[in-house]
Amino acid sequence: MASELTPEQARRLRGQILMLLCARHNTQGHRLDDVAVAHALQSLAFEVSIQDVVTILQDLADRRYVRFQPRRNMLTRRVYLEKIELTAAGRDQVEENVSTDPAVEF
């Protein structure tokens, strides 16, 4: 079950995920999935569930900052997000090439 994120927590998670994906992009690392993003955030001391990460990634995709391939496990009905990548708009947010989005906190 997903936790109830406060608006402040959601803004911070959006920023951290964008920075994580930007760092991965800059080193030309392989694309992550939702589980790897959750583990990376947990290693940074964020108390976050896979469901929280999926929700935030979907929100970032709605804002056109990331894209991914969704998959659904028909047995568990869980949505998996694979091949997560930062878009040019997402890089612009991290690099502050455009007006910053108030929904994203770095």
C-alpha positions in Angstrom: 0.0 0.0 0.0 1.3 3.4 -0.9 2.0 5.9 1.8 0.4 9.3 1.9 3.1 11.7 0.7 2.8 15.3 1.8 3.1 17.9 -0.9 6.6 18.8 0.4 7.7 15.1 0.3 6.4 14.8 -3.2 8.3 17.9 -4.4 11.5 16.7 -2.8 11.1 13.2 -4.3 10.5 14.7 -7.8 13.7 16.6 -7.5 15.7 13.7 -6.2 14.5 11.4 -8.9 15.3 14.0 -11.6 18.8 14.4 -10.2 19.3 10.7 -10.0 18.3 10.2 -13.6 20.4 13.2 -14.7 23.5 11.8 -13.1 22.8 8.4 -14.7 22.3 10.1 -18.1 25.5 12.1 -17.7 27.5 9.0 -17.1 25.7 7.1 -19.9 24.6 4.5 -17.3 21.9 1.9 -18.1 18.3 2.9 -17.7 16.7 2.1 -14.4 13.5 0.5 -13.4 11.1 1.5 -10.5 12.7 -0.9 -8.1 16.2 0.4 -8.7 15.0 4.0 -8.3 13.3 3.0 -5.0 16.5 1.4 -3.7 18.6 4.4 -4.7 16.2 6.7 -2.8 16.2 4.4 0.2 20.0 4.5 0.2 19.7 8.3 0.4 17.6 7.8 3.6 14.2 8.5 1.9 11.5 6.3 3.4 9.7 5.5 0.2 7.8 2.5 -1.1 7.7 1.2 -4.7 4.2 2.5 -5.0 5.4 6.0 -4.0 8.1 5.8 -6.6 5.7 4.6 -9.3 3.3 7.5 -8.4 6.0 10.1 -8.5 7.4 8.7 -11.8 3.9 8.8 -13.4 3.6 12.4 -12.2 7.0 13.3 -13.7 5.9 11.6 -17.0 2.7 13.7 -16.9 5.0 16.8 -16.7 7.1 15.4 -19.6 10.2 15.2 -17.5 10.7 11.5 -17.8 9.5 8.6 -19.9 9.4 4.9 -19.3 7.9 1.6 -20.5 5.1 0.4 -18.2 4.4 -3.3 -17.7 1.7 -5.0 -15.8 1.9 -8.3 -14.0 -1.4 -9.9 -14.6 -1.2 -12.1 -11.5 -0.3 -9.4 -9.0 -1.8 -6.5 -11.0 1.3 -4.5 -10.1 2.5 -1.9 -12.6 6.3 -2.0 -13.3 8.1 0.9 -14.9 11.1 -0.1 -17.0 13.7 1.8 -19.0 13.2 5.0 -17.2 14.9 7.9 -18.8 15.1 11.7 -18.4 13.7 13.9 -21.2 15.3 17.1 -22.4 12.6 19.0 -20.3 13.7 17.0 -17.2 17.4 17.8 -17.8 16.5 21.5 -18.2 14.8 21.4 -14.8 17.9 19.9 -13.2 20.3 22.2 -15.0 18.0 25.2 -14.3 18.0 26.1 -18.0 14.3 27.1 -17.7 12.1 28.6 -15.0 12.0 26.1 -12.2 8.9 24.2 -11.6 7.4 24.9 -8.2 6.3 21.3 -8.1 10.0 20.2 -8.0 12.4 20.9 -5.2 16.1 20.3 -5.5 
